Amino acid sequence: MATLEDKILGEKLHNYCSSSEDEDSGDESQDKKAPVEEPKSPVEVNKWEGSSTNTGPKGVIEDWRRFKQLQNEKRVESEKERIELAKKLTMTVRTALDEEKEQAALQDPDLVELLNDNFLLDYQKQRIAEMLEQTNIQKKFGQLLLLRNKKEFLDAIDNEEKNVTIIVHIYDELVEVCRIMNQCLKELCKTYDTVKFAAIAASEAGVSREFKIDGVPALLVYKAGNVIGNFVKLSDDLGRNFQVEDVQNFLVEHGLLEDKSLTPKLVKSGSVADQFDSD
């Protein structure tokens, strides 16, 4: 039967040594020295080796937090290095014009004056004006050509430069809307002087009798010898009291004339160089 002492020290008697047993084995315990346990090295704080002694959820979370901390620290350090490098480059970088001025000063001091801002601006304007003038060198017409027969009609198309747009009006002098169309084309010749406007009587163009009655006024548009526009009985589209703007808008909408409202002021009629000087 277990005593009170057994309850306190444990019911397993082999875990309890009585005082009498201690006296009997006292000499033996003195002869045998207890092994000395070596002290464990202290765990280094905040050192993460990629694994955790705690394999449970808490250990995984702790490992992940430490990994993100190291990652953020590395990112901050990289950003600092990038900023420092950018500052260094900003302080040392020079424009090509600065280097050119410095080189010119060493070779020819008088050349430095030619590289100032005013000189470069004037030179830039001059070069732009020259290039625009070269691109604007085109054949000019500026008037409505009256073709007298079929041969002149064919020559006006076949013998023209390929980049020239040719607009031919086939008309009947007895038809009122045809006379109005010729007047409109005479005005358009002044606005579009690089476009070749021509007119020929239907009786001289060799068209059929039906075309003479129901097809006029008609506009045929050519470029590089090919028909790019063919519009008959334009009174159906423009009405019988149309004006110059109506004909112009009609041709612009069909892509046969450029929209003058979209043309920059710089390249409109007149001297480009003079426009630069006025600015």
Buried (B, 14 or more C-beta within 10 A) or exposed (E): EEEEEEEEEEEEEEEEEEEEEEEEEEEEEEEEEEEEEEEEEEEEEEEBEEEBEEEEEEEEEEBEEBEEEEEEEEEEEEEEEEEEEEEEEEEEEEEEEEEEBEEBEEEEEEEBEEBEEEEEEEEEBEEBBEEBEEEEEEEEBEBBBEBEEEEBBEEBBEEBEEEBBBBBBBBBEEBEBBEBBBEBBBBBBEEBBBBBBBBBBBEBBEBEEEBBEEBBBBBBBBBEEEEBBEBBBBBEEBEEEBEBEBBBBBBBEEEBBBEEEEEEEEEEEEEBBEBBEEE
